């Protein structure tokens, strides 16, 4: 069994490889040969008055790749308020100011554990790859300019994903913190080798953009319908980033998944989390999300996607799947084996001579 680090993951999995494996994975998922399990989150009080403890699990099996995966997150969540918005923020509360997220990878041939690794890098890459794959079908082929709302961890992945599938020449990024957006612009320009500039407002970031990518932690809409123009492709990662008017402006709307199995268990003190979930559910109902074509439909060509250069297209990447961790895990484990990365652990430590 391999024990891998985030550095090992970065060495073996890039956004282009993640997009490629996702394309094959969604064919399998759409044909019901692979499957995702229930996404379950338990929220309880914690020592912080301003936060909750979250234990989240999701799983999936990709028979084509011979693997199953379980992702586990153990987090402290907070909902800080600023003059402009409310955000949902994970706090690095583990010793050393660190986050806790793990992926366990298993063989579908023998059941044995194959690898264990943190979910940080792969989480960003699987989210980015999902939006990148959708953009292959929904963004105009001649897209050159991107408006990016958000300058956090996920925003960096979104920038890399769109640059991997379209000949992007300019990214304009915006977030509320001027220093943070300037630092993000400099780092992203260096990493991607394209021009990235910090915009003074969301409106400035998206003006004249061919692609608009929302990658914030905001619980209020960040993109107004007035900013949406013919020919744009828009993607969103958080269910409350967009309102119904923005979705109504789109000619083609595709969701990541229609009815992902999800369960949230709350205990006393989880009022804000409850209110947030109620707002998300109301928006999904207003968008008629359960009736929309999904990403597998695009990959299998069961829905046409973009029909003309003037179409406004929208991709809603609102719920992750454990299946995505199986698909990316296949690439990670194979390449780590080939390159001799990670630490080898005795598999017997993780198996038993007696049945469970």
ZADO-1210 file (C-alpha; in nm, 4 decimals, padded with zeros to 6 digits):
<atoms>
<atom x="00.0000" y="00.0000" z="00.0000" code="UNK" pos="1"/>
<atom x="00.1282" y="00.3459" z="-00.0904" code="UNK" pos="2"/>
<atom x="00.1287" y="00.6477" z="00.1388" code="UNK" pos="3"/>
<atom x="00.1420" y="00.9580" z="-00.0803" code="UNK" pos="4"/>
<atom x="00.1752" y="01.3293" z="-00.0056" code="UNK" pos="5"/>
<atom x="00.0281" y="01.6351" z="-00.1743" code="UNK" pos="6"/>
<atom x="00.3700" y="01.6882" z="-00.3351" code="UNK" pos="7"/>
<atom x="00.3531" y="01.3363" z="-00.4790" code="UNK" pos="8"/>
<atom x="00.0061" y="01.4092" z="-00.6177" code="UNK" pos="9"/>
<atom x="00.1291" y="01.7284" z="-00.7858" code="UNK" pos="10"/>
<atom x="00.4123" y="01.5304" z="-00.9435" code="UNK" pos="11"/>
<atom x="00.1833" y="01.2746" z="-01.1081" code="UNK" pos="12"/>
<atom x="-00.1473" y="01.4506" z="-01.1781" code="UNK" pos="13"/>
<atom x="-00.1880" y="01.7701" z="-01.3804" code="UNK" pos="14"/>
<atom x="-00.5094" y="01.9354" z="-01.4924" code="UNK" pos="15"/>
<atom x="-00.4875" y="01.8056" z="-01.8503" code="UNK" pos="16"/>
<atom x="-00.4481" y="01.4451" z="-01.7301" code="UNK" pos="17"/>
<atom x="-00.7383" y="01.4969" z="-01.4914" code="UNK" pos="18"/>
<atom x="-00.9603" y="01.6275" z="-01.7731" code="UNK" pos="19"/>
<atom x="-00.8673" y="01.3347" z="-01.9957" code="UNK" pos="20"/>
<atom x="-00.9482" y="01.0716" z="-01.7341" code="UNK" pos="21"/>
<atom x="-01.2716" y="01.2498" z="-01.6422" code="UNK" pos="22"/>
<atom x="-01.3904" y="01.2255" z="-02.0017" code="UNK" pos="23"/>
<atom x="-01.3531" y="00.8472" z="-01.9941" code="UNK" pos="24"/>
<atom x="-01.4979" y="00.8339" z="-01.6433" code="UNK" pos="25"/>
<atom x="-01.8175" y="01.0207" z="-01.7320" code="UNK" pos="26"/>
<atom x="-01.8775" y="00.7861" z="-02.0234" code="UNK" pos="27"/>
<atom x="-01.8694" y="00.4989" z="-01.7756" code="UNK" pos="28"/>
<atom x="-02.0845" y="00.6861" z="-01.5269" code="UNK" pos="29"/>
<atom x="-02.3389" y="00.7880" z="-01.7911" code="UNK" pos="30"/>
<atom x="-02.3680" y="00.4298" z="-01.9105" code="UNK" pos="31"/>
<atom x="-02.4208" y="00.3171" z="-01.5483" code="UNK" pos="32"/>
<atom x="-02.1132" y="00.0974" z="-01.5421" code="UNK" pos="33"/>
<atom x="-01.9615" y="00.3040" z="-01.2592" code="UNK" pos="34"/>
<atom x="-02.1332" y="00.4490" z="-00.9549" code="UNK" pos="35"/>
<atom x="-02.1120" y="00.7039" z="-00.6748" code="UNK" pos="36"/>
<atom x="-02.2274" y="00.6416" z="-00.3209" code="UNK" pos="37"/>
<atom x="-02.4110" y="00.8696" z="-00.0820" code="UNK" pos="38"/>
<atom x="-02.2399" y="01.1968" z="00.0041" code="UNK" pos="39"/>
<atom x="-02.2898" y="01.2230" z="00.3779" code="UNK" pos="40"/>
<atom x="-02.2118" y="01.5164" z="00.6058" code="UNK" pos="41"/>
<atom x="-02.2607" y="01.5210" z="00.9824" code="UNK" pos="42"/>
<atom x="-02.2588" y="01.8632" z="01.1494" code="UNK" pos="43"/>
<atom x="-02.2289" y="01.9016" z="01.5256" code="UNK" pos="44"/>
<atom x="-02.1254" y="02.1706" z="01.7749" code="UNK" pos="45"/>
<atom x="-01.7550" y="02.2084" z="01.8440" code="UNK" pos="46"/>
<atom x="-01.5409" y="02.4048" z="02.0902" code="UNK" pos="47"/>
<atom x="-01.5700" y="02.7194" z="01.8777" code="UNK" pos="48"/>
<atom x="-01.8814" y="02.9281" z="01.9316" code="UNK" pos="49"/>
<atom x="-01.8628" y="03.0545" z="01.5733" code="UNK" pos="50"/>
<atom x="-01.8225" y="02.7157" z="01.4060" code="UNK" pos="51"/>
<atom x="-01.9366" y="02.3569" z="01.3628" code="UNK" pos="52"/>
<atom x="-01.7581" y="02.0256" z="01.3306" code="UNK" pos="53"/>
<atom x="-01.8162" y="01.8514" z="00.9944" code="UNK" pos="54"/>
<atom x="-01.7480" y="01.4858" z="00.9144" code="UNK" pos="55"/>
<atom x="-01.8012" y="01.4353" z="00.5421" code="UNK" pos="56"/>
<atom x="-01.7672" y="01.1140" z="00.3433" code="UNK" pos="57"/>
<atom x="-01.8220" y="01.0248" z="-00.0211" code="UNK" pos="58"/>
<atom x="-01.7331" y="00.7188" z="-00.2245" code="UNK" pos="59"/>
<atom x="-01.7347" y="00.5799" z="-00.5755" code="UNK" pos="60"/>
<atom x="-01.6298" y="00.2806" z="-00.7839" code="UNK" pos="61"/>
<atom x="-01.4857" y="00.2973" z="-01.1354" code="UNK" pos="62"/>
<atom x="-01.4719" y="-00.0635" z="-01.2637" code="UNK" pos="63"/>
<atom x="-01.3081" y="00.0429" z="-01.5915" code="UNK" pos="64"/>
<atom x="-01.0087" y="00.1627" z="-01.3927" code="UNK" pos="65"/>
<atom x="-01.0215" y="-00.1216" z="-01.1405" code="UNK" pos="66"/>
<atom x="-01.0530" y="00.0995" z="-00.8331" code="UNK" pos="67"/>
<atom x="-01.2927" y="00.2230" z="-00.5675" code="UNK" pos="68"/>
<atom x="-01.2332" y="00.5297" z="-00.3515" code="UNK" pos="69"/>
<atom x="-01.3539" y="00.6825" z="-00.0268" code="UNK" pos="70"/>
<atom x="-01.2931" y="01.0468" z="00.0586" code="UNK" pos="71"/>
<atom x="-01.3114" y="01.1563" z="00.4225" code="UNK" pos="72"/>
<atom x="-01.3038" y="01.5145" z="00.5513" code="UNK" pos="73"/>
<atom x="-01.2820" y="01.6108" z="00.9178" code="UNK" pos="74"/>
<atom x="-01.3298" y="01.9889" z="00.9292" code="UNK" pos="75"/>
<atom x="-01.4096" y="02.2875" z="01.1457" code="UNK" pos="76"/>
<atom x="-01.6484" y="02.5125" z="00.9515" code="UNK" pos="77"/>
<atom x="-01.7233" y="02.8791" z="01.0132" code="UNK" pos="78"/>
<atom x="-01.9550" y="03.1334" z="00.8516" code="UNK" pos="79"/>
<atom x="-01.7761" y="03.4711" z="00.8848" code="UNK" pos="80"/>
<atom x="-01.9611" y="03.7881" z="00.7937" code="UNK" pos="81"/>
<atom x="-01.8032" y="04.0813" z="00.6113" code="UNK" pos="82"/>
<atom x="-01.9705" y="04.4110" z="00.5125" code="UNK" pos="83"/>
<atom x="-02.0227" y="04.2641" z="00.1652" code="UNK" pos="84"/>
<atom x="-02.1156" y="03.9010" z="00.2251" code="UNK" pos="85"/>
<atom x="-02.1308" y="03.5847" z="00.4335" code="UNK" pos="86"/>
<atom x="-01.8832" y="03.3071" z="00.3530" code="UNK" pos="87"/>
<atom x="-01.8513" y="02.9412" z="00.4437" code="UNK" pos="88"/>
<atom x="-01.4893" y="02.8890" z="00.5454" code="UNK" pos="89"/>
<atom x="-01.2944" y="02.5843" z="00.6599" code="UNK" pos="90"/>
<atom x="-01.0562" y="02.6578" z="00.9462" code="UNK" pos="91"/>
<atom x="-00.7149" y="02.4831" z="00.9542" code="UNK" pos="92"/>
<atom x="-00.7635" y="02.3796" z="01.3171" code="UNK" pos="93"/>
<atom x="-00.5530" y="02.0614" z="01.3238" code="UNK" pos="94"/>
<atom x="-00.2056" y="02.0853" z="01.4869" code="UNK" pos="95"/>
<atom x="00.0245" y="02.3072" z="01.2825" code="UNK" pos="96"/>
<atom x="-00.2751" y="02.4951" z="01.1359" code="UNK" pos="97"/>
<atom x="-00.3522" y="02.2166" z="00.8913" code="UNK" pos="98"/>
<atom x="-00.6618" y="02.0738" z="00.7221" code="UNK" pos="99"/>
<atom x="-00.7740" y="01.7103" z="00.7424" code="UNK" pos="100"/>
<atom x="-00.8920" y="01.5329" z="00.4278" code="UNK" pos="101"/>
<atom x="-00.7979" y="01.1829" z="00.3125" code="UNK" pos="102"/>
<atom x="-00.8578" y="00.9610" z="00.0108" code="UNK" pos="103"/>
<atom x="-00.8487" y="00.5817" z="00.0447" code="UNK" pos="104"/>
<atom x="-00.8059" y="00.3848" z="-00.2782" code="UNK" pos="105"/>
<atom x="-00.8997" y="00.0171" z="-00.3134" code="UNK" pos="106"/>
<atom x="-00.8668" y="-00.2570" z="-00.5741" code="UNK" pos="107"/>
<atom x="-01.1927" y="-00.3907" z="-00.7191" code="UNK" pos="108"/>
<atom x="-01.0117" y="-00.7155" z="-00.8050" code="UNK" pos="109"/>
<atom x="-00.8908" y="-00.8128" z="-00.4567" code="UNK" pos="110"/>
<atom x="-01.0496" y="-00.5554" z="-00.2263" code="UNK" pos="111"/>
<atom x="-00.7067" y="-00.4634" z="-00.0893" code="UNK" pos="112"/>
<atom x="-00.6132" y="-00.1031" z="-00.0058" code="UNK" pos="113"/>
<atom x="-00.3867" y="00.0452" z="-00.2720" code="UNK" pos="114"/>
<atom x="-00.3097" y="00.3942" z="-00.1459" code="UNK" pos="115"/>
<atom x="-00.3898" y="00.6646" z="00.1061" code="UNK" pos="116"/>
<atom x="-00.3219" y="01.0340" z="00.0470" code="UNK" pos="117"/>
<atom x="-00.4447" y="01.3837" z="00.1426" code="UNK" pos="118"/>
<atom x="-00.7274" y="01.5241" z="-00.0646" code="UNK" pos="119"/>
<atom x="-00.6064" y="01.8846" z="-00.0978" code="UNK" pos="120"/>
<atom x="-00.4378" y="01.8839" z="-00.4386" code="UNK" pos="121"/>
<atom x="-00.6626" y="01.6194" z="-00.5937" code="UNK" pos="122"/>
<atom x="-00.9710" y="01.8038" z="-00.4688" code="UNK" pos="123"/>
<atom x="-00.8719" y="02.1175" z="-00.6585" code="UNK" pos="124"/>
<atom x="-00.7765" y="01.9198" z="-00.9686" code="UNK" pos="125"/>
<atom x="-01.0964" y="01.7139" z="-00.9806" code="UNK" pos="126"/>
<atom x="-01.3125" y="02.0291" z="-00.9449" code="UNK" pos="127"/>
<atom x="-01.1059" y="02.2086" z="-01.2087" code="UNK" pos="128"/>
<atom x="-01.1148" y="01.9117" z="-01.4449" code="UNK" pos="129"/>
<atom x="-01.4931" y="01.8902" z="-01.4187" code="UNK" pos="130"/>
<atom x="-01.5309" y="02.2539" z="-01.5248" code="UNK" pos="131"/>
<atom x="-01.2614" y="02.2147" z="-01.7894" code="UNK" pos="132"/>
<atom x="-01.4360" y="01.9137" z="-01.9388" code="UNK" pos="133"/>
<atom x="-01.7662" y="02.1022" z="-01.9507" code="UNK" pos="134"/>
<atom x="-01.5931" y="02.3991" z="-02.1157" code="UNK" pos="135"/>
<atom x="-01.4706" y="02.1714" z="-02.3956" code="UNK" pos="136"/>
<atom x="-01.8344" y="02.1266" z="-02.4948" code="UNK" pos="137"/>
<atom x="-01.9828" y="02.4618" z="-02.3926" code="UNK" pos="138"/>
<atom x="-01.7245" y="02.7391" z="-02.4383" code="UNK" pos="139"/>
<atom x="-01.6648" y="02.8901" z="-02.7816" code="UNK" pos="140"/>
<atom x="-01.3625" y="02.7459" z="-02.9597" code="UNK" pos="141"/>
<atom x="-01.2211" y="03.0963" z="-03.0079" code="UNK" pos="142"/>
<atom x="-01.2507" y="03.1985" z="-02.6408" code="UNK" pos="143"/>
<atom x="-00.9524" y="03.4151" z="-02.5461" code="UNK" pos="144"/>
<atom x="-01.0530" y="03.6261" z="-02.2430" code="UNK" pos="145"/>
<atom x="-01.1583" y="03.4954" z="-01.8997" code="UNK" pos="146"/>
<atom x="-01.3254" y="03.6796" z="-01.6137" code="UNK" pos="147"/>
<atom x="-01.2456" y="03.4965" z="-01.2894" code="UNK" pos="148"/>
<atom x="-01.4418" y="03.5789" z="-00.9746" code="UNK" pos="149"/>
<atom x="-01.2499" y="03.4520" z="-00.6740" code="UNK" pos="150"/>
<atom x="-00.8772" y="03.4307" z="-00.6054" code="UNK" pos="151"/>
<atom x="-00.8563" y="03.1414" z="-00.3616" code="UNK" pos="152"/>
<atom x="-00.7361" y="02.7807" z="-00.3832" code="UNK" pos="153"/>
<atom x="-01.0111" y="02.6654" z="-00.6192" code="UNK" pos="154"/>
<atom x="-00.9761" y="02.9717" z="-00.8440" code="UNK" pos="155"/>
<atom x="-00.6206" y="02.8709" z="-00.9296" code="UNK" pos="156"/>
<atom x="-00.7456" y="02.5351" z="-01.0516" code="UNK" pos="157"/>
<atom x="-01.0193" y="02.6978" z="-01.2586" code="UNK" pos="158"/>
<atom x="-00.7664" y="02.9218" z="-01.4332" code="UNK" pos="159"/>
<atom x="-00.5485" y="02.6224" z="-01.5198" code="UNK" pos="160"/>
<atom x="-00.8447" y="02.4201" z="-01.6458" code="UNK" pos="161"/>
<atom x="-00.9765" y="02.6775" z="-01.8919" code="UNK" pos="162"/>
<atom x="-00.6231" y="02.7475" z="-02.0154" code="UNK" pos="163"/>
<atom x="-00.5851" y="02.3733" z="-02.0815" code="UNK" pos="164"/>
<atom x="-00.8897" y="02.3531" z="-02.3109" code="UNK" pos="165"/>
<atom x="-00.9022" y="02.6954" z="-02.4815" code="UNK" pos="166"/>
<atom x="-00.6349" y="02.9326" z="-02.6254" code="UNK" pos="167"/>
<atom x="-00.6676" y="03.1821" z="-02.3406" code="UNK" pos="168"/>
<atom x="-00.4659" y="03.5021" z="-02.3721" code="UNK" pos="169"/>
<atom x="-00.5953" y="03.7092" z="-02.0796" code="UNK" pos="170"/>
<atom x="-00.7490" y="03.6401" z="-01.7377" code="UNK" pos="171"/>
<atom x="-00.8963" y="03.9236" z="-01.5323" code="UNK" pos="172"/>
<atom x="-00.9466" y="03.8204" z="-01.1697" code="UNK" pos="173"/>
<atom x="-01.1387" y="03.9826" z="-00.8864" code="UNK" pos="174"/>
<atom x="-01.1908" y="03.9318" z="-00.5138" code="UNK" pos="175"/>
<atom x="-01.2648" y="04.1781" z="-00.2333" code="UNK" pos="176"/>
<atom x="-00.9064" y="04.1895" z="-00.1004" code="UNK" pos="177"/>
<atom x="-00.6857" y="04.4052" z="-00.3330" code="UNK" pos="178"/>
<atom x="-00.3591" y="04.2571" z="-00.2062" code="UNK" pos="179"/>
<atom x="-00.4837" y="03.9016" z="-00.2443" code="UNK" pos="180"/>
<atom x="-00.6102" y="03.9491" z="-00.5989" code="UNK" pos="181"/>
<atom x="-00.2836" y="04.1158" z="-00.7026" code="UNK" pos="182"/>
<atom x="-00.0783" y="03.8321" z="-00.5548" code="UNK" pos="183"/>
<atom x="-00.3045" y="03.5776" z="-00.7264" code="UNK" pos="184"/>
<atom x="-00.2635" y="03.7550" z="-01.0608" code="UNK" pos="185"/>
<atom x="00.1168" y="03.7538" z="-01.0348" code="UNK" pos="186"/>
<atom x="00.1402" y="03.3910" z="-00.9249" code="UNK" pos="187"/>
<atom x="-00.1088" y="03.2634" z="-01.1840" code="UNK" pos="188"/>
<atom x="00.0541" y="03.4536" z="-01.4700" code="UNK" pos="189"/>
<atom x="00.3896" y="03.2992" z="-01.3798" code="UNK" pos="190"/>
<atom x="00.2441" y="02.9497" z="-01.3443" code="UNK" pos="191"/>
<atom x="00.0376" y="02.9502" z="-01.6658" code="UNK" pos="192"/>
<atom x="00.2547" y="03.1737" z="-01.8829" code="UNK" pos="193"/>
<atom x="-00.0350" y="03.3987" z="-01.9861" code="UNK" pos="194"/>
<atom x="-00.1410" y="03.7520" z="-01.8929" code="UNK" pos="195"/>
<atom x="-00.3375" y="03.7723" z="-01.5668" code="UNK" pos="196"/>
<atom x="-00.4472" y="04.1101" z="-01.4287" code="UNK" pos="197"/>
<atom x="-00.6277" y="04.2092" z="-01.1094" code="UNK" pos="198"/>
<atom x="-00.9577" y="04.3908" z="-01.1713" code="UNK" pos="199"/>
<atom x="-01.0996" y="04.6563" z="-00.9419" code="UNK" pos="200"/>
<atom x="-01.4525" y="04.5114" z="-00.9495" code="UNK" pos="201"/>
<atom x="-01.6464" y="04.2049" z="-01.0572" code="UNK" pos="202"/>
<atom x="-01.7986" y="04.4073" z="-01.3401" code="UNK" pos="203"/>
<atom x="-01.4537" y="04.5041" z="-01.4666" code="UNK" pos="204"/>
<atom x="-01.3338" y="04.1431" z="-01.4473" code="UNK" pos="205"/>
<atom x="-01.6152" y="04.0021" z="-01.6614" code="UNK" pos="206"/>
<atom x="-01.6591" y="04.2906" z="-01.9096" code="UNK" pos="207"/>
<atom x="-01.5901" y="04.1595" z="-02.2594" code="UNK" pos="208"/>
<atom x="-01.5016" y="03.8111" z="-02.1287" code="UNK" pos="209"/>
<atom x="-01.5638" y="03.5025" z="-02.3397" code="UNK" pos="210"/>
<atom x="-01.5645" y="03.2813" z="-02.0299" code="UNK" pos="211"/>
<atom x="-01.6709" y="03.3754" z="-01.6755" code="UNK" pos="212"/>
<atom x="-01.5693" y="03.1393" z="-01.3958" code="UNK" pos="213"/>
<atom x="-01.7153" y="03.1853" z="-01.0462" code="UNK" pos="214"/>
<atom x="-01.4945" y="03.0297" z="-00.7801" code="UNK" pos="215"/>
<atom x="-01.5802" y="03.1990" z="-00.4525" code="UNK" pos="216"/>
<atom x="-01.6918" y="03.0953" z="-00.1060" code="UNK" pos="217"/>
<atom x="-01.9690" y="03.3567" z="-00.1115" code="UNK" pos="218"/>
<atom x="-02.3227" y="03.2844" z="00.0005" code="UNK" pos="219"/>
<atom x="-02.4575" y="03.5775" z="-00.2024" code="UNK" pos="220"/>
<atom x="-02.4706" y="03.6182" z="-00.5827" code="UNK" pos="221"/>
<atom x="-02.1444" y="03.7472" z="-00.7293" code="UNK" pos="222"/>
<atom x="-02.2464" y="03.7765" z="-01.0967" code="UNK" pos="223"/>
<atom x="-02.5391" y="03.9924" z="-01.2018" code="UNK" pos="224"/>
<atom x="-02.7458" y="03.9172" z="-01.5106" code="UNK" pos="225"/>
<atom x="-02.6584" y="04.2632" z="-01.6473" code="UNK" pos="226"/>
<atom x="-02.2967" y="04.1483" z="-01.6895" code="UNK" pos="227"/>
<atom x="-02.3907" y="03.8432" z="-01.8976" code="UNK" pos="228"/>
<atom x="-02.3507" y="03.8894" z="-02.2729" code="UNK" pos="229"/>
<atom x="-02.4185" y="03.6735" z="-02.5828" code="UNK" pos="230"/>
<atom x="-02.1545" y="03.4110" z="-02.6513" code="UNK" pos="231"/>
<atom x="-02.0344" y="03.3828" z="-02.2910" code="UNK" pos="232"/>
<atom x="-01.9699" y="03.0558" z="-02.1160" code="UNK" pos="233"/>
<atom x="-02.0216" y="03.0708" z="-01.7383" code="UNK" pos="234"/>
<atom x="-01.9348" y="02.8186" z="-01.4702" code="UNK" pos="235"/>
<atom x="-02.0145" y="02.8208" z="-01.0979" code="UNK" pos="236"/>
<atom x="-01.8839" y="02.6144" z="-00.8067" code="UNK" pos="237"/>
<atom x="-02.1102" y="02.7313" z="-00.5232" code="UNK" pos="238"/>
<atom x="-02.4861" y="02.7065" z="-00.5349" code="UNK" pos="239"/>
<atom x="-02.5435" y="03.0566" z="-00.3940" code="UNK" pos="240"/>
<atom x="-02.2924" y="03.2352" z="-00.6217" code="UNK" pos="241"/>
<atom x="-02.5612" y="03.2818" z="-00.8868" code="UNK" pos="242"/>
<atom x="-02.9256" y="03.3743" z="-00.8597" code="UNK" pos="243"/>
<atom x="-03.2145" y="03.2683" z="-01.0806" code="UNK" pos="244"/>
<atom x="-03.1853" y="03.5791" z="-01.3013" code="UNK" pos="245"/>
<atom x="-02.8312" y="03.4834" z="-01.4013" code="UNK" pos="246"/>
<atom x="-02.9426" y="03.1302" z="-01.4840" code="UNK" pos="247"/>
<atom x="-03.2440" y="03.2634" z="-01.6748" code="UNK" pos="248"/>
<atom x="-03.0102" y="03.4628" z="-01.8997" code="UNK" pos="249"/>
<atom x="-02.8478" y="03.1414" z="-02.0271" code="UNK" pos="250"/>
<atom x="-02.9608" y="02.9660" z="-02.3444" code="UNK" pos="251"/>
<atom x="-02.8038" y="02.6343" z="-02.2432" code="UNK" pos="252"/>
<atom x="-02.7747" y="02.5186" z="-01.8815" code="UNK" pos="253"/>
<atom x="-02.5966" y="02.1962" z="-01.7848" code="UNK" pos="254"/>
<atom x="-02.5474" y="02.0646" z="-01.4328" code="UNK" pos="255"/>
<atom x="-02.2704" y="01.8407" z="-01.3064" code="UNK" pos="256"/>
<atom x="-02.5190" y="01.5869" z="-01.1725" code="UNK" pos="257"/>
<atom x="-02.8968" y="01.6047" z="-01.1470" code="UNK" pos="258"/>
<atom x="-02.9714" y="01.3988" z="-00.8401" code="UNK" pos="259"/>
<atom x="-02.6580" y="01.3196" z="-00.6484" code="UNK" pos="260"/>
<atom x="-02.7335" y="01.1084" z="-00.3435" code="UNK" pos="261"/>
<atom x="-02.6737" y="01.3324" z="-00.0431" code="UNK" pos="262"/>
<atom x="-02.7447" y="01.3200" z="00.3256" code="UNK" pos="263"/>
<atom x="-02.6843" y="01.5884" z="00.5863" code="UNK" pos="264"/>
<atom x="-02.7292" y="01.5116" z="00.9543" code="UNK" pos="265"/>
<atom x="-02.7340" y="01.8074" z="01.1932" code="UNK" pos="266"/>
<atom x="-02.7480" y="01.8354" z="01.5682" code="UNK" pos="267"/>
<atom x="-02.8354" y="02.1301" z="01.7905" code="UNK" pos="268"/>
<atom x="-02.6580" y="02.4540" z="01.7151" code="UNK" pos="269"/>
<atom x="-02.6441" y="02.4081" z="01.3388" code="UNK" pos="270"/>
<atom x="-02.8910" y="02.6857" z="01.2544" code="UNK" pos="271"/>
<atom x="-02.6744" y="02.8713" z="01.0037" code="UNK" pos="272"/>
<atom x="-02.5813" y="02.5495" z="00.8247" code="UNK" pos="273"/>
<atom x="-02.9505" y="02.4566" z="00.8139" code="UNK" pos="274"/>
<atom x="-03.0467" y="02.7962" z="00.6722" code="UNK" pos="275"/>
<atom x="-02.7727" y="02.7710" z="00.4119" code="UNK" pos="276"/>
<atom x="-02.8885" y="02.4277" z="00.2980" code="UNK" pos="277"/>
<atom x="-03.2479" y="02.5488" z="00.2778" code="UNK" pos="278"/>
<atom x="-03.1396" y="02.8407" z="00.0584" code="UNK" pos="279"/>
<atom x="-02.9416" y="02.6037" z="-00.1643" code="UNK" pos="280"/>
<atom x="-03.2357" y="02.3667" z="-00.1970" code="UNK" pos="281"/>
<atom x="-03.4707" y="02.6539" z="-00.2859" code="UNK" pos="282"/>
<atom x="-03.2335" y="02.7767" z="-00.5557" code="UNK" pos="283"/>
<atom x="-03.1920" y="02.4272" z="-00.7020" code="UNK" pos="284"/>
<atom x="-03.5688" y="02.3929" z="-00.7175" code="UNK" pos="285"/>
<atom x="-03.6022" y="02.7330" z="-00.8869" code="UNK" pos="286"/>
<atom x="-03.3362" y="02.6332" z="-01.1410" code="UNK" pos="287"/>
<atom x="-03.5156" y="02.2995" z="-01.1982" code="UNK" pos="288"/>
<atom x="-03.1771" y="02.1357" z="-01.1524" code="UNK" pos="289"/>
<atom x="-03.3217" y="01.7841" z="-01.1461" code="UNK" pos="290"/>
<atom x="-03.4511" y="01.8350" z="-01.5009" code="UNK" pos="291"/>
<atom x="-03.1296" y="01.9693" z="-01.6557" code="UNK" pos="292"/>
<atom x="-02.8925" y="01.7708" z="-01.8769" code="UNK" pos="293"/>
<atom x="-02.5799" y="01.6667" z="-01.6894" code="UNK" pos="294"/>
<atom x="-02.2110" y="01.6337" z="-01.7699" code="UNK" pos="295"/>
<atom x="-02.2420" y="01.2679" z="-01.8678" code="UNK" pos="296"/>
<atom x="-02.5113" y="01.3698" z="-02.1193" code="UNK" pos="297"/>
<atom x="-02.2628" y="01.6135" z="-02.2765" code="UNK" pos="298"/>
<atom x="-01.9839" y="01.3568" z="-02.2976" code="UNK" pos="299"/>
<atom x="-02.2161" y="01.0908" z="-02.4423" code="UNK" pos="300"/>
<atom x="-02.3714" y="01.3502" z="-02.6789" code="UNK" pos="301"/>
<atom x="-02.7186" y="01.2938" z="-02.5412" code="UNK" pos="302"/>
<atom x="-02.7560" y="01.6716" z="-02.5238" code="UNK" pos="303"/>
<atom x="-02.6169" y="01.9100" z="-02.7881" code="UNK" pos="304"/>
<atom x="-02.4503" y="02.1681" z="-02.5633" code="UNK" pos="305"/>
<atom x="-02.3564" y="02.4921" z="-02.7401" code="UNK" pos="306"/>
<atom x="-02.5560" y="02.5411" z="-03.0595" code="UNK" pos="307"/>
<atom x="-02.4225" y="02.8755" z="-03.1881" code="UNK" pos="308"/>
<atom x="-02.1534" y="03.1351" z="-03.1205" code="UNK" pos="309"/>
<atom x="-02.4158" y="03.3617" z="-02.9647" code="UNK" pos="310"/>
<atom x="-02.5450" y="03.1093" z="-02.7121" code="UNK" pos="311"/>
<atom x="-02.4916" y="03.1893" z="-02.3456" code="UNK" pos="312"/>
<atom x="-02.3941" y="02.8620" z="-02.1791" code="UNK" pos="313"/>
<atom x="-02.3883" y="02.7846" z="-01.8081" code="UNK" pos="314"/>
<atom x="-02.2342" y="02.4948" z="-01.6174" code="UNK" pos="315"/>
<atom x="-02.3379" y="02.4316" z="-01.2565" code="UNK" pos="316"/>
<atom x="-02.0676" y="02.2331" z="-01.0773" code="UNK" pos="317"/>
<atom x="-02.2536" y="02.2142" z="-00.7483" code="UNK" pos="318"/>
<atom x="-02.1894" y="01.8754" z="-00.5958" code="UNK" pos="319"/>
<atom x="-01.8833" y="01.6545" z="-00.5952" code="UNK" pos="320"/>
<atom x="-01.8913" y="01.2803" z="-00.6493" code="UNK" pos="321"/>
<atom x="-01.6889" y="01.0123" z="-00.4771" code="UNK" pos="322"/>
<atom x="-01.6598" y="00.8595" z="-00.8237" code="UNK" pos="323"/>
<atom x="-01.4280" y="01.1452" z="-00.9259" code="UNK" pos="324"/>
<atom x="-01.1782" y="01.0385" z="-00.6603" code="UNK" pos="325"/>
<atom x="-01.1789" y="00.6861" z="-00.8000" code="UNK" pos="326"/>
<atom x="-01.1122" y="00.8134" z="-01.1531" code="UNK" pos="327"/>
<atom x="-00.8271" y="01.0443" z="-01.0500" code="UNK" pos="328"/>
<atom x="-00.7016" y="00.7852" z="-00.8018" code="UNK" pos="329"/>
<atom x="-00.6418" y="00.5414" z="-01.0880" code="UNK" pos="330"/>
<atom x="-00.4023" y="00.7882" z="-01.2544" code="UNK" pos="331"/>
<atom x="-00.2334" y="00.8831" z="-00.9274" code="UNK" pos="332"/>
<atom x="-00.1683" y="00.5245" z="-00.8167" code="UNK" pos="333"/>
<atom x="-00.0470" y="00.4025" z="-01.1570" code="UNK" pos="334"/>
<atom x="00.1940" y="00.6901" z="-01.2097" code="UNK" pos="335"/>
<atom x="00.3208" y="00.6836" z="-00.8513" code="UNK" pos="336"/>
<atom x="00.3994" y="00.3134" z="-00.8964" code="UNK" pos="337"/>
<atom x="00.5805" y="00.3813" z="-01.2241" code="UNK" pos="338"/>
<atom x="00.7895" y="00.6627" z="-01.0743" code="UNK" pos="339"/>
<atom x="00.8615" y="00.5017" z="-00.7408" code="UNK" pos="340"/>
<atom x="00.6953" y="00.7776" z="-00.5393" code="UNK" pos="341"/>
<atom x="00.5518" y="00.7567" z="-00.1893" code="UNK" pos="342"/>
<atom x="00.6194" y="00.5305" z="00.1039" code="UNK" pos="343"/>
<atom x="00.5339" y="00.1626" z="00.0912" code="UNK" pos="344"/>
<atom x="00.3364" y="00.0381" z="00.3900" code="UNK" pos="345"/>
<atom x="00.2740" y="-00.3246" z="00.4812" code="UNK" pos="346"/>
<atom x="-00.0700" y="-00.4032" z="00.3386" code="UNK" pos="347"/>
<atom x="-00.1250" y="-00.6507" z="00.6228" code="UNK" pos="348"/>
<atom x="-00.1529" y="-00.3531" z="00.8605" code="UNK" pos="349"/>
<atom x="-00.4744" y="-00.2567" z="00.6801" code="UNK" pos="350"/>
<atom x="-00.6268" y="-00.6010" z="00.6232" code="UNK" pos="351"/>
<atom x="-00.7503" y="-00.8706" z="00.8582" code="UNK" pos="352"/>
<atom x="-00.7266" y="-01.2486" z="00.8808" code="UNK" pos="353"/>
<atom x="-01.0810" y="-01.2628" z="01.0163" code="UNK" pos="354"/>
<atom x="-01.3997" y="-01.1483" z="00.8420" code="UNK" pos="355"/>
<atom x="-01.5562" y="-00.8181" z="00.9385" code="UNK" pos="356"/>
</atoms>
